[in-house]
């Protein structure tokens, strides 16, 4: 069996080469992160395993890759790029990777929280334009952070926030407990949290989860942080809440459409801090990610599944 990493950027290509080292794994690397879905059949002509980072994998195109049996997606959000059920009907299994960047993504969520609370983005932009722009801040010590969804990333964010003197509450779709975290109803979390941070996987149940009605239930003047997926939020409702001040500030690493289109409404608002879906981009997380992908390849080659 042979594997192809179809859309490696320079960083991930270098990590893959490093971790392959002297290992006897038949993995080749395509150093072109700008491929299109139509390029996949040629790239995978004699490969049973595709490693993919960010390229869409339409079912119809995957079906023309004659030998393809496994897709190893670099992350958890495969549904943003492909339909795993449709691929399974064609005999193609989708494998995802969890936990590789829990600390990195949590650090990004906390960083966006601080940047939002202090209005750093707006002041930075103003000062670069020659304006001595001063803004009042939200002091976070003693405030409440509400975590919606509670997996490894949220657990790390809870640890960091507690170290900053914040009260941490959480809601999860299934019952959980965690030291130092009070699990509450979603309604109570939205009403009491000074900062709401989203940590949900995107699926049919969570698409549009933070709806217009739920945004209306949030504490007035609160901060919204999203390092999960853009589509878990009703974007139009979020924009209205930002314009009205119901949401004082949003710190966003993910968007409904990526890359974020030029001139998008979010880029026009002063009370939004943006980062380019980069929460997971640290050397430690990259090593964990590629290491797990290669482990998938070893298992598939050894067992066929």
C-alpha positions as CSV (number, residue, x, y, z in Angstrom):
1,X,0.0,0.0,0.0
2,X,1.1,3.6,-0.7
3,X,0.1,6.9,0.8
4,X,0.3,10.4,-0.6
5,X,0.2,13.7,1.4
6,X,-1.6,15.6,-1.3
7,X,-1.4,19.2,-0.1
8,X,1.5,19.8,2.2
9,X,2.7,23.3,2.9
10,X,6.4,23.9,3.6
11,X,6.0,23.5,7.4
12,X,4.0,20.2,7.3
13,X,6.2,18.8,4.5
14,X,9.3,19.4,6.6
15,X,7.7,17.8,9.7
16,X,6.6,14.8,7.6
17,X,10.1,14.3,6.2
18,X,11.6,14.6,9.7
19,X,9.2,12.1,11.3
20,X,9.5,9.7,8.4
21,X,13.3,9.7,8.9
22,X,14.5,6.2,8.3
23,X,11.1,4.7,8.8
24,X,10.1,2.3,6.0
25,X,6.8,3.9,5.3
26,X,5.7,4.3,1.6
27,X,4.5,7.9,2.0
28,X,5.2,10.5,-0.7
29,X,4.7,14.3,-0.2
30,X,3.2,16.7,-2.7
31,X,4.6,20.1,-1.8
32,X,1.8,22.1,-3.2
33,X,-0.8,23.4,-0.7
34,X,-2.8,25.1,-3.6
35,X,-4.0,22.0,-5.4
36,X,-7.6,21.7,-6.5
37,X,-9.9,18.8,-6.0
38,X,-9.6,18.0,-9.8
39,X,-5.9,17.3,-9.2
40,X,-6.5,14.4,-6.8
41,X,-7.0,11.6,-9.3
42,X,-3.6,12.2,-10.9
43,X,-1.9,12.6,-7.5
44,X,-3.4,9.4,-6.2
45,X,-3.1,7.3,-9.3
46,X,-1.5,4.3,-7.5
47,X,-2.2,5.2,-3.9
48,X,-4.6,3.6,-1.5
49,X,-4.2,6.2,1.3
50,X,-4.6,10.0,1.0
51,X,-3.3,12.3,3.7
52,X,-5.1,15.6,3.3
53,X,-4.8,18.9,5.2
54,X,-7.3,21.4,3.7
55,X,-8.3,20.4,0.2
56,X,-12.0,19.6,-0.4
57,X,-12.6,15.9,-1.3
58,X,-15.8,15.8,-3.3
59,X,-17.3,12.3,-3.3
60,X,-17.6,12.2,-7.1
61,X,-13.9,13.0,-7.5
62,X,-12.8,10.6,-4.8
63,X,-14.8,7.9,-6.7
64,X,-12.6,8.3,-9.7
65,X,-9.4,7.6,-7.7
66,X,-9.4,3.9,-8.5
67,X,-7.2,2.6,-5.7
68,X,-8.2,5.0,-2.9
69,X,-9.5,3.2,0.2
70,X,-8.5,5.5,3.1
71,X,-8.5,9.3,3.7
72,X,-6.4,10.4,6.7
73,X,-7.7,14.0,7.5
74,X,-5.3,16.2,9.4
75,X,-7.6,17.3,12.2
76,X,-11.1,16.6,13.5
77,X,-13.3,18.7,11.2
78,X,-13.3,16.4,8.1
79,X,-17.0,17.2,7.4
80,X,-16.0,20.8,6.4
81,X,-14.1,19.2,3.5
82,X,-15.8,16.0,2.6
83,X,-18.9,13.7,3.3
84,X,-17.6,10.7,5.3
85,X,-20.9,8.8,4.9
86,X,-20.9,9.2,1.1
87,X,-17.3,8.2,0.9
88,X,-18.0,5.1,3.1
89,X,-20.7,4.0,0.6
90,X,-17.9,4.0,-2.0
91,X,-15.6,1.9,0.2
92,X,-13.5,4.8,1.3
93,X,-12.8,5.1,5.1
94,X,-12.2,8.6,6.7
95,X,-9.8,8.7,9.6
96,X,-9.5,11.9,11.8
97,X,-7.0,13.0,14.4
98,X,-8.1,14.2,17.8
99,X,-6.1,15.9,20.6
100,X,-3.0,16.8,18.6
101,X,-3.4,20.5,19.3
102,X,-5.4,20.8,22.4
103,X,-2.9,23.1,24.2
104,X,-2.2,25.2,21.1
105,X,-5.9,25.8,20.3
106,X,-6.7,26.6,24.0
107,X,-3.8,29.1,24.1
108,X,-5.3,30.7,21.0
109,X,-8.7,30.9,22.6
110,X,-7.3,32.5,25.7
111,X,-5.1,34.9,23.6
112,X,-8.2,36.0,21.6
113,X,-10.1,36.5,24.9
114,X,-7.4,38.8,26.3
115,X,-7.0,40.7,23.0
116,X,-10.8,41.2,22.8
117,X,-11.1,42.2,26.5
118,X,-8.3,44.8,26.0
119,X,-9.3,46.0,22.5
120,X,-5.7,45.5,21.3
121,X,-6.6,45.0,17.7
122,X,-8.5,48.3,17.4
123,X,-5.9,50.3,19.2
124,X,-3.1,48.7,17.1
125,X,-4.9,49.6,13.9
126,X,-5.5,53.2,15.1
127,X,-2.0,53.8,16.2
128,X,-0.6,52.5,12.9
129,X,-2.7,55.2,11.3
130,X,-1.3,57.9,13.5
131,X,-4.2,58.0,16.0
132,X,-3.6,57.9,19.8
133,X,-6.6,55.6,20.2
134,X,-7.3,54.7,23.9
135,X,-10.0,52.2,24.8
136,X,-11.4,51.0,28.1
137,X,-11.0,47.3,28.8
138,X,-12.8,44.5,30.5
139,X,-10.8,43.3,33.6
140,X,-11.0,39.5,33.4
141,X,-9.9,38.6,36.9
142,X,-13.0,37.5,38.8
143,X,-15.1,37.3,35.6
144,X,-16.9,34.1,34.3
145,X,-15.7,32.1,31.3
146,X,-18.4,29.9,29.8
147,X,-17.2,26.9,27.7
148,X,-19.7,25.5,25.2
149,X,-18.6,21.9,24.5
150,X,-16.1,20.3,26.8
151,X,-13.3,18.1,25.3
152,X,-9.6,18.3,25.5
153,X,-9.3,21.9,24.2
154,X,-11.9,23.2,26.6
155,X,-10.2,21.4,29.5
156,X,-6.9,23.1,28.7
157,X,-8.7,26.5,28.3
158,X,-10.3,25.9,31.7
159,X,-6.9,25.3,33.3
160,X,-5.5,28.5,31.8
161,X,-8.5,30.6,32.7
162,X,-8.5,29.4,36.3
163,X,-4.9,30.4,36.5
164,X,-5.9,33.9,35.5
165,X,-8.4,34.1,38.4
166,X,-11.5,33.5,36.3
167,X,-14.6,31.4,37.3
168,X,-15.1,28.7,34.8
169,X,-18.5,27.2,33.9
170,X,-19.3,24.8,31.1
171,X,-22.1,23.1,29.1
172,X,-21.7,19.8,27.3
173,X,-24.1,17.8,25.2
174,X,-23.4,14.7,27.4
175,X,-22.9,14.9,31.2
176,X,-19.3,15.5,32.3
177,X,-17.3,16.5,35.4
178,X,-14.0,18.3,35.6
179,X,-12.1,19.7,38.6
180,X,-12.7,23.4,39.1
181,X,-15.4,23.5,36.5
182,X,-19.1,23.9,37.2
183,X,-21.4,22.3,34.6
184,X,-24.6,24.2,34.1
185,X,-27.5,24.5,31.7
186,X,-26.9,26.2,28.4
187,X,-29.3,29.0,29.4
188,X,-27.5,29.7,32.6
189,X,-24.1,29.7,30.9
190,X,-25.2,32.2,28.3
191,X,-26.9,34.5,30.8
192,X,-24.0,34.5,33.3
193,X,-20.8,34.3,31.2
194,X,-18.7,37.5,30.6
195,X,-16.8,35.4,27.9
196,X,-18.4,32.6,25.9
197,X,-15.9,30.3,24.1
198,X,-17.1,27.7,21.6
199,X,-15.6,24.2,21.5
200,X,-18.0,22.2,19.4
201,X,-17.3,19.8,16.6
202,X,-19.2,20.7,13.4
203,X,-21.9,18.3,12.4
204,X,-25.6,18.4,11.5
205,X,-26.6,18.9,15.2
206,X,-24.2,21.8,15.8
207,X,-24.5,23.7,12.6
208,X,-25.9,27.1,13.6
209,X,-25.8,26.1,17.2
210,X,-25.2,29.6,18.5
211,X,-28.5,30.8,16.9
212,X,-30.1,34.2,16.9
213,X,-32.2,33.1,19.9
214,X,-29.2,31.9,21.9
215,X,-27.2,35.0,21.1
216,X,-30.1,37.1,22.5
217,X,-29.7,35.0,25.7
218,X,-26.1,36.0,26.2
219,X,-25.1,38.6,28.8
220,X,-25.2,42.1,27.3
221,X,-21.6,43.3,26.6
222,X,-20.1,39.8,26.7
223,X,-17.2,38.6,24.6
224,X,-17.6,35.7,22.1
225,X,-14.6,33.5,21.2
226,X,-14.7,30.9,18.4
227,X,-11.8,28.6,17.7
228,X,-14.1,25.7,16.7
229,X,-15.8,26.1,13.3
230,X,-17.4,29.2,11.8
231,X,-20.6,27.4,10.9
232,X,-21.5,26.7,14.5
233,X,-22.6,30.4,14.8
234,X,-25.4,32.1,12.9
235,X,-23.0,34.7,11.3
236,X,-25.7,37.2,10.4
237,X,-27.1,37.2,14.0
238,X,-23.5,37.6,15.4
239,X,-22.9,40.6,13.1
240,X,-26.1,42.3,14.3
241,X,-25.2,41.6,17.9
242,X,-21.7,43.1,17.4
243,X,-23.1,46.2,15.7
244,X,-25.6,46.8,18.5
245,X,-23.1,46.1,21.2
246,X,-25.0,43.2,22.6
247,X,-21.8,41.3,22.0
248,X,-19.0,43.7,23.0
249,X,-16.3,42.0,21.0
250,X,-15.7,38.8,19.1
251,X,-12.3,37.0,18.8
252,X,-12.6,34.7,15.8
253,X,-10.1,32.2,14.3
254,X,-12.7,30.4,12.1
255,X,-15.3,31.5,9.6
256,X,-18.2,30.2,7.6
257,X,-16.3,30.8,4.4
258,X,-12.5,30.3,4.4
259,X,-10.3,32.1,3.5
260,X,-12.4,35.1,4.7
261,X,-13.4,37.0,1.5
262,X,-11.9,40.4,1.0
263,X,-14.2,43.1,2.3
264,X,-16.2,40.8,4.4
265,X,-18.5,42.5,7.0
266,X,-16.4,41.1,9.8
267,X,-13.4,43.0,8.6
268,X,-15.3,46.3,8.8
269,X,-16.2,46.2,12.5
270,X,-13.8,47.7,15.1
271,X,-15.0,45.3,17.8
272,X,-13.7,42.1,16.1
273,X,-10.3,40.5,16.4
274,X,-9.5,38.1,13.6
275,X,-6.9,35.3,13.1
276,X,-6.6,33.1,10.0
277,X,-7.7,29.7,11.3
278,X,-4.2,29.3,12.8
279,X,-5.0,28.2,16.4
280,X,-3.3,24.9,15.9
281,X,-0.2,26.2,14.2
282,X,2.6,25.5,16.6
283,X,5.6,23.2,16.1
284,X,4.5,21.0,19.0
285,X,1.0,20.6,17.5
286,X,2.4,19.9,14.0
287,X,4.6,17.2,15.3
288,X,1.7,15.6,17.1
289,X,-0.5,15.9,14.0
290,X,1.8,14.4,11.5
291,X,3.0,11.7,14.0
292,X,-0.6,10.6,14.4
293,X,-1.2,10.6,10.6
294,X,1.8,8.4,10.1
295,X,0.5,6.1,12.9
296,X,-2.7,5.8,10.9
297,X,-0.8,4.9,7.8
298,X,1.2,2.2,9.7
299,X,-2.0,0.7,11.1
300,X,-3.7,0.7,7.8
301,X,-0.8,-0.9,6.0
302,X,-0.4,-3.5,8.7
303,X,-4.1,-4.4,9.1
304,X,-5.9,-3.0,6.0
305,X,-8.3,-1.0,8.1
